Amino acid sequence: DSAHSNLQYCFENMNESCYRTPLSSGLRVTLYIVLGLLMIFTVGGNLLVIISIAYFKQLHSPTNFLIASLACVDFGLGLTVLPFSIVRSVETCWYFGEIFCRFHCCLDLSFSLASVFHLCFISVDRYVAVNNPLIYPVKFTVPVSGTFIAVAWTFSLMYSFSVVYTRAHEEGLQELVSTLSCEGSCQILFSKTWVVVSSLLYFIPFSAIIALYSGIFAVAKRQARMIEIMSNNTQSSNNYSDRVGRRERKAAKTLSIPVIAFLVFWLPFLITVIIDIFLNFITPPLIFDIVAWIAYSNSAINPLIYSLFYPWFRKAMKVIVSCKILRLDYSTMSLFSE
Protein backbone atom coordinates (compact mmCIF):
# COMPACT_ATOMS: atom_id res chain seq x y z
CA ASP A 1 0.00 0.00 0.00
CA SER A 2 2.91 2.34 -0.75
CA ALA A 3 0.81 4.58 -3.03
CA HIS A 4 -1.51 5.29 -0.14
CA SER A 5 1.29 6.02 2.33
CA ASN A 6 2.68 8.66 -0.05
CA LEU A 7 -0.52 10.66 0.22
CA GLN A 8 -0.26 13.64 2.51
CA TYR A 9 -3.09 14.94 4.63
CA CYS A 10 -3.87 18.48 5.71
CA PHE A 11 -4.26 17.21 9.28
CA GLU A 12 -2.13 14.09 9.75
CA ASN A 13 -3.99 12.68 12.77
CA MET A 14 -7.54 13.19 11.50
CA ASN A 15 -9.73 10.66 9.72
CA GLU A 16 -11.76 13.25 7.85
CA SER A 17 -8.75 15.23 6.67
CA CYS A 18 -8.44 16.38 3.06
CA TYR A 19 -5.46 15.37 0.96
CA ARG A 20 -2.86 18.02 0.28
CA THR A 21 -0.78 18.42 -2.86
CA PRO A 22 2.80 18.74 -1.65
CA LEU A 23 4.86 21.25 -3.65
CA SER A 24 8.66 21.35 -3.75
CA SER A 25 10.10 23.79 -1.23
CA GLY A 26 11.57 25.92 -4.06
CA LEU A 27 8.18 26.30 -5.69
CA ARG A 28 6.54 27.09 -2.36
CA VAL A 29 9.03 29.84 -1.54
CA THR A 30 8.64 31.32 -5.03
CA LEU A 31 4.83 31.29 -4.75
CA TYR A 32 4.92 32.90 -1.30
CA ILE A 33 7.22 35.66 -2.62
CA VAL A 34 5.23 36.33 -5.82
CA LEU A 35 1.79 36.23 -4.19
CA GLY A 36 3.09 38.11 -1.13
CA LEU A 37 4.40 40.91 -3.37
CA LEU A 38 1.06 41.02 -5.17
CA MET A 39 -0.66 41.44 -1.82
CA ILE A 40 1.75 44.21 -0.72
CA PHE A 41 1.23 46.06 -4.03
CA THR A 42 -2.53 45.75 -3.66
CA VAL A 43 -2.56 47.08 -0.11
CA GLY A 44 0.11 49.75 -0.60
CA GLY A 45 -1.00 51.04 -3.99
CA ASN A 46 -4.64 51.38 -3.03
CA LEU A 47 -3.76 52.97 0.30
CA LEU A 48 -1.86 55.66 -1.65
CA VAL A 49 -4.91 56.32 -3.82
CA ILE A 50 -7.16 56.61 -0.73
CA ILE A 51 -4.76 58.95 1.11
CA SER A 52 -4.20 61.13 -1.99
CA ILE A 53 -7.90 61.70 -2.59
CA ALA A 54 -8.71 62.15 1.10
CA TYR A 55 -5.82 64.53 1.79
CA PHE A 56 -5.59 66.84 -1.23
CA LYS A 57 -8.55 69.23 -1.30
CA GLN A 58 -8.20 69.65 -5.06
CA LEU A 59 -9.11 65.99 -5.52
CA HIS A 60 -12.42 66.23 -3.64
CA SER A 61 -14.72 65.63 -6.60
CA PRO A 62 -17.65 63.21 -7.04
CA THR A 63 -15.68 61.08 -9.56
CA ASN A 64 -12.63 60.91 -7.32
CA PHE A 65 -14.73 59.85 -4.33
CA LEU A 66 -15.95 56.92 -6.44
CA ILE A 67 -12.33 56.12 -7.35
CA ALA A 68 -11.33 56.33 -3.66
CA SER A 69 -14.16 54.00 -2.69
CA LEU A 70 -13.11 51.52 -5.40
CA ALA A 71 -9.58 51.73 -3.93
CA CYS A 72 -11.10 50.91 -0.50
CA VAL A 73 -12.66 47.78 -2.04
CA ASP A 74 -9.29 46.65 -3.44
CA PHE A 75 -7.48 47.62 -0.23
CA GLY A 76 -9.99 45.58 1.81
CA LEU A 77 -9.48 42.58 -0.45
CA GLY A 78 -5.69 42.84 -0.13
CA LEU A 79 -5.81 43.18 3.63
CA THR A 80 -8.50 40.68 4.65
CA VAL A 81 -8.86 38.11 1.85
CA LEU A 82 -5.49 37.71 0.14
CA PRO A 83 -3.31 36.68 3.14
CA PHE A 84 -5.51 33.61 3.75
CA SER A 85 -5.93 32.88 0.04
CA ILE A 86 -2.13 32.84 -0.32
CA VAL A 87 -1.75 30.21 2.41
CA ARG A 88 -4.59 28.16 0.94
CA SER A 89 -3.08 28.27 -2.55
CA VAL A 90 0.47 27.41 -1.53
CA GLU A 91 -0.32 24.80 1.14
CA THR A 92 -3.36 23.48 -0.81
CA CYS A 93 -5.17 23.28 2.54
CA TRP A 94 -7.39 25.58 4.56
CA TYR A 95 -6.05 25.86 8.12
CA PHE A 96 -8.34 28.58 9.48
CA GLY A 97 -11.45 26.64 10.43
CA GLU A 98 -14.94 26.26 8.98
CA ILE A 99 -16.43 29.43 10.53
CA PHE A 100 -13.71 31.66 9.16
CA CYS A 101 -13.95 29.87 5.80
CA ARG A 102 -17.53 31.09 5.36
CA PHE A 103 -16.60 34.60 6.44
CA HIS A 104 -13.61 34.61 4.05
CA CYS A 105 -15.85 33.51 1.14
CA CYS A 106 -18.39 36.22 2.01
CA LEU A 107 -15.76 38.94 1.99
CA ASP A 108 -14.30 37.61 -1.23
CA LEU A 109 -17.67 37.67 -2.99
CA SER A 110 -18.60 41.07 -1.49
CA PHE A 111 -15.41 42.78 -2.66
CA SER A 112 -15.62 41.40 -6.17
CA LEU A 113 -19.27 42.46 -6.56
CA ALA A 114 -18.51 45.88 -5.07
CA SER A 115 -15.76 46.35 -7.69
CA VAL A 116 -18.17 45.72 -10.55
CA PHE A 117 -20.76 48.13 -9.15
CA HIS A 118 -18.18 50.86 -8.57
CA LEU A 119 -16.91 50.55 -12.13
CA CYS A 120 -20.49 50.67 -13.38
CA PHE A 121 -21.21 53.87 -11.43
CA ILE A 122 -17.94 55.41 -12.63
CA SER A 123 -19.08 54.81 -16.22
CA VAL A 124 -22.46 56.41 -15.47
CA ASP A 125 -20.59 59.42 -14.08
CA ARG A 126 -18.37 59.65 -17.17
CA TYR A 127 -21.33 59.20 -19.51
CA VAL A 128 -23.16 62.16 -17.98
CA ALA A 129 -19.93 64.23 -17.97
CA VAL A 130 -19.23 63.67 -21.66
CA ASN A 131 -22.84 63.95 -22.83
CA ASN A 132 -23.75 67.05 -20.82
CA PRO A 133 -20.46 68.64 -19.70
CA LEU A 134 -22.20 71.87 -18.70
CA ILE A 135 -25.07 70.27 -16.76
CA TYR A 136 -22.82 67.61 -15.23
CA PRO A 137 -21.50 69.65 -12.24
CA VAL A 138 -25.11 70.41 -11.22
CA LYS A 139 -26.38 66.86 -11.75
CA PHE A 140 -23.49 64.83 -10.44
CA THR A 141 -22.82 66.19 -6.96
CA VAL A 142 -20.97 64.70 -3.98
CA PRO A 143 -24.26 63.46 -2.37
CA VAL A 144 -25.06 61.63 -5.64
CA SER A 145 -21.69 59.93 -5.69
CA GLY A 146 -22.12 59.18 -1.95
CA THR A 147 -25.42 57.45 -2.73
CA PHE A 148 -23.75 55.38 -5.48
CA ILE A 149 -20.99 54.36 -3.06
CA ALA A 150 -23.50 53.38 -0.34
CA VAL A 151 -25.54 51.31 -2.81
CA ALA A 152 -22.46 49.47 -4.12
CA TRP A 153 -21.21 48.54 -0.63
CA THR A 154 -24.58 47.76 0.97
CA PHE A 155 -25.90 45.60 -1.84
CA SER A 156 -22.63 43.64 -2.23
CA LEU A 157 -22.32 42.90 1.49
CA MET A 158 -25.99 42.07 1.99
CA TYR A 159 -26.18 39.79 -1.04
CA SER A 160 -22.99 37.86 -0.20
CA PHE A 161 -23.64 37.40 3.50
CA SER A 162 -27.30 36.48 3.10
CA VAL A 163 -26.66 33.91 0.37
CA VAL A 164 -23.64 32.27 2.02
CA TYR A 165 -24.94 32.30 5.61
CA THR A 166 -28.41 30.98 4.79
CA ARG A 167 -26.67 28.30 2.68
CA ALA A 168 -29.18 29.07 -0.06
CA HIS A 169 -26.40 28.48 -2.59
CA GLU A 170 -26.22 24.78 -1.62
CA GLU A 171 -29.83 24.05 -2.49
CA GLY A 172 -30.02 20.66 -4.16
CA LEU A 173 -26.28 20.08 -3.65
CA GLN A 174 -26.45 18.82 -0.05
CA GLU A 175 -25.36 15.30 -1.04
CA LEU A 176 -22.45 16.52 -3.14
CA VAL A 177 -21.41 18.95 -0.39
CA SER A 178 -21.30 16.20 2.24
CA THR A 179 -19.35 13.84 -0.09
CA LEU A 180 -16.80 16.51 -0.92
CA SER A 181 -16.41 17.99 2.55
CA CYS A 182 -13.26 17.12 4.48
CA GLU A 183 -11.21 18.86 7.17
CA GLY A 184 -8.90 21.40 5.57
CA SER A 185 -10.94 22.42 2.54
CA CYS A 186 -12.65 25.75 2.10
CA GLN A 187 -14.67 25.34 -1.03
CA ILE A 188 -18.14 26.77 -1.27
CA LEU A 189 -20.30 25.23 -3.98
CA PHE A 190 -23.02 27.18 -5.72
CA SER A 191 -26.02 25.45 -7.28
CA LYS A 192 -26.85 26.19 -10.93
CA THR A 193 -29.54 28.68 -9.94
CA TRP A 194 -27.16 30.67 -7.76
CA VAL A 195 -24.36 30.60 -10.28
CA VAL A 196 -26.78 32.05 -12.84
CA VAL A 197 -28.00 34.71 -10.38
CA SER A 198 -24.46 35.65 -9.32
CA SER A 199 -23.23 35.69 -12.91
CA LEU A 200 -26.06 38.04 -13.87
CA LEU A 201 -24.92 40.36 -11.07
CA TYR A 202 -21.63 40.59 -12.94
CA PHE A 203 -22.86 40.53 -16.50
CA ILE A 204 -25.63 43.12 -16.18
CA PRO A 205 -23.26 45.83 -14.85
CA PHE A 206 -20.63 44.64 -17.38
CA SER A 207 -23.09 45.10 -20.25
CA ALA A 208 -24.11 48.49 -18.89
CA ILE A 209 -20.45 49.53 -18.69
CA ILE A 210 -19.77 48.45 -22.27
CA ALA A 211 -22.91 50.23 -23.52
CA LEU A 212 -22.04 53.43 -21.62
CA TYR A 213 -18.45 53.49 -22.86
CA SER A 214 -19.57 52.85 -26.44
CA GLY A 215 -21.88 55.83 -26.00
CA ILE A 216 -19.06 57.93 -24.56
CA PHE A 217 -16.72 57.20 -27.46
CA ALA A 218 -19.44 57.87 -30.02
CA VAL A 219 -20.15 61.26 -28.43
CA ALA A 220 -16.43 62.02 -28.17
CA LYS A 221 -15.99 61.34 -31.89
CA ARG A 222 -18.97 63.50 -32.79
CA GLN A 223 -17.79 66.36 -30.57
CA ALA A 224 -14.28 66.19 -31.96
CA ARG A 225 -15.69 66.43 -35.50
CA MET A 226 -17.90 69.39 -34.59
CA ILE A 227 -15.00 71.23 -32.98
CA GLU A 228 -12.94 70.66 -36.12
CA ILE A 229 -15.69 72.09 -38.34
CA MET A 230 -16.22 75.04 -36.01
CA SER A 231 -12.55 75.87 -35.70
CA ASN A 232 -12.27 75.83 -39.47
CA ASN A 233 -15.10 78.36 -39.71
CA THR A 234 -14.16 80.50 -36.74
CA GLN A 235 -11.07 80.51 -34.58
CA SER A 236 -13.17 79.83 -31.46
CA SER A 237 -11.97 76.36 -30.60
CA ASN A 238 -10.68 77.72 -27.33
CA ASN A 239 -14.04 78.69 -25.93
CA TYR A 240 -15.18 77.37 -22.56
CA SER A 241 -17.48 74.51 -23.56
CA ASP A 242 -14.88 73.14 -26.00
CA ARG A 243 -12.28 73.08 -23.27
CA VAL A 244 -14.68 71.42 -20.83
CA GLY A 245 -15.72 68.89 -23.46
CA ARG A 246 -12.13 68.05 -24.28
CA ARG A 247 -11.23 67.62 -20.61
CA GLU A 248 -14.21 65.32 -19.95
CA ARG A 249 -13.45 63.21 -23.03
CA LYS A 250 -9.86 62.75 -21.94
CA ALA A 251 -11.02 61.75 -18.46
CA ALA A 252 -13.47 59.25 -19.95
CA LYS A 253 -10.75 57.66 -22.08
CA THR A 254 -8.44 57.36 -19.08
CA LEU A 255 -11.18 55.90 -16.90
CA SER A 256 -12.05 53.33 -19.54
CA ILE A 257 -8.66 51.68 -18.93
CA PRO A 258 -9.48 50.31 -15.43
CA VAL A 259 -12.78 49.06 -16.87
CA ILE A 260 -11.07 47.19 -19.72
CA ALA A 261 -8.53 45.81 -17.22
CA PHE A 262 -11.36 44.54 -15.02
CA LEU A 263 -12.96 42.73 -17.97
CA VAL A 264 -9.66 41.14 -19.01
CA PHE A 265 -8.77 39.96 -15.49
CA TRP A 266 -12.22 38.74 -14.46
CA LEU A 267 -13.55 37.04 -17.58
CA PRO A 268 -11.39 33.87 -17.26
CA PHE A 269 -12.73 33.34 -13.73
CA LEU A 270 -16.39 33.96 -14.62
CA ILE A 271 -16.20 31.71 -17.67
CA THR A 272 -14.52 28.93 -15.63
CA VAL A 273 -17.20 29.11 -12.92
CA ILE A 274 -20.05 28.93 -15.42
CA ILE A 275 -18.50 26.07 -17.42
CA ASP A 276 -17.73 24.19 -14.18
CA ILE A 277 -21.39 24.17 -13.13
CA PHE A 278 -22.54 22.64 -16.38
CA LEU A 279 -19.74 20.06 -16.33
CA ASN A 280 -20.86 19.01 -12.83
CA PHE A 281 -17.90 20.48 -10.90
CA ILE A 282 -15.07 18.57 -12.56
CA THR A 283 -12.70 21.54 -13.01
CA PRO A 284 -9.34 20.75 -11.35
CA PRO A 285 -8.65 22.92 -8.27
CA LEU A 286 -5.42 24.16 -9.88
CA ILE A 287 -7.33 25.74 -12.77
CA PHE A 288 -9.65 27.45 -10.30
CA ASP A 289 -6.70 28.71 -8.32
CA ILE A 290 -5.02 30.17 -11.40
CA VAL A 291 -8.11 32.04 -12.67
CA ALA A 292 -8.90 33.25 -9.13
CA TRP A 293 -5.42 34.75 -8.80
CA ILE A 294 -5.70 36.40 -12.21
CA ALA A 295 -8.94 38.01 -10.95
CA TYR A 296 -7.31 38.98 -7.63
CA SER A 297 -4.41 40.68 -9.40
CA ASN A 298 -6.89 43.15 -10.88
CA SER A 299 -6.97 44.81 -7.44
CA ALA A 300 -3.26 45.60 -7.70
CA ILE A 301 -3.59 47.01 -11.23
CA ASN A 302 -5.75 50.11 -10.70
CA PRO A 303 -3.19 52.18 -8.72
CA LEU A 304 -0.65 51.27 -11.40
CA ILE A 305 -3.02 52.55 -14.10
CA TYR A 306 -3.58 55.81 -12.20
CA SER A 307 0.14 56.38 -11.74
CA LEU A 308 0.75 55.80 -15.45
CA PHE A 309 -2.09 57.98 -16.73
CA TYR A 310 -2.71 60.61 -14.07
CA PRO A 311 0.05 63.21 -13.54
CA TRP A 312 -1.85 64.45 -10.43
CA PHE A 313 -1.63 61.00 -8.86
CA ARG A 314 2.14 60.88 -9.45
CA LYS A 315 2.53 64.33 -7.84
CA ALA A 316 0.35 63.36 -4.88
CA MET A 317 2.26 60.09 -4.48
CA LYS A 318 5.63 61.89 -4.34
CA VAL A 319 4.36 64.21 -1.60
CA ILE A 320 2.94 61.29 0.43
CA VAL A 321 5.85 58.86 -0.02
CA SER A 322 8.42 61.53 0.90
CA CYS A 323 6.39 62.08 4.12
CA LYS A 324 6.17 65.82 3.41
CA ILE A 325 2.53 65.79 4.54
CA LEU A 326 3.67 65.03 8.09
CA ARG A 327 5.69 68.26 8.30
CA LEU A 328 3.71 70.86 6.40
CA ASP A 329 0.16 71.32 5.23
CA TYR A 330 0.22 70.42 1.56
CA SER A 331 -3.51 69.75 1.31
CA THR A 332 -4.25 72.86 -0.77
CA MET A 333 -1.31 72.33 -3.11
CA SER A 334 -2.10 72.48 -6.83
CA LEU A 335 -1.80 69.08 -8.50
CA PHE A 336 -2.98 69.99 -11.98
CA SER A 337 -0.67 71.38 -14.59
CA GLU A 338 -3.27 73.55 -16.29
Secondary structure as GFF3:
##gff-version 3
##sequence-region A 1 338
A	DSSP	alpha_helix	2	5	.	.	.	ID=ss1
A	DSSP	beta_strand	8	9	.	.	.	ID=ss2
A	DSSP	beta_strand	19	20	.	.	.	ID=ss3
A	DSSP	alpha_helix	25	55	.	.	.	ID=ss4
A	DSSP	three_ten_helix	57	59	.	.	.	ID=ss5
A	DSSP	alpha_helix	62	76	.	.	.	ID=ss6
A	DSSP	pi_helix	77	81	.	.	.	ID=ss7
A	DSSP	alpha_helix	82	91	.	.	.	ID=ss8
A	DSSP	alpha_helix	98	131	.	.	.	ID=ss9
A	DSSP	alpha_helix	136	139	.	.	.	ID=ss10
A	DSSP	alpha_helix	142	165	.	.	.	ID=ss11
A	DSSP	three_ten_helix	168	170	.	.	.	ID=ss12
A	DSSP	alpha_helix	174	180	.	.	.	ID=ss13
A	DSSP	alpha_helix	192	233	.	.	.	ID=ss14
A	DSSP	alpha_helix	240	278	.	.	.	ID=ss15
A	DSSP	alpha_helix	285	309	.	.	.	ID=ss16
A	DSSP	alpha_helix	311	321	.	.	.	ID=ss17
A	DSSP	alpha_helix	324	327	.	.	.	ID=ss18
###
